[in-house]
Amino acid sequence: MKSLSELTDFYYENLHPAIEDLEKKRKHVKSRVFLFGVFFFTD
């Protein structure tokens, strides 16, 4: 069984960078969808 410190290290070395990248992409897509909705539904 892995120790808590090993799991924490794994999270910050492997998962956290991937999660941050996905979060940036999610925010970008969210803003694009919002802008599309504003322009599409205001006409």
Sequence and secondary structure as in RCSB ss.txt:
>XXXX:A:sequence
MKSLSELTDFYYENLHPAIEDLEKKRKHVKSRVFLFGVFFFTD
>XXXX:A:secstr
   HHHHHHHIIIIIHHHHHHHHHHHHHHHHHHHHHHHHHHH 
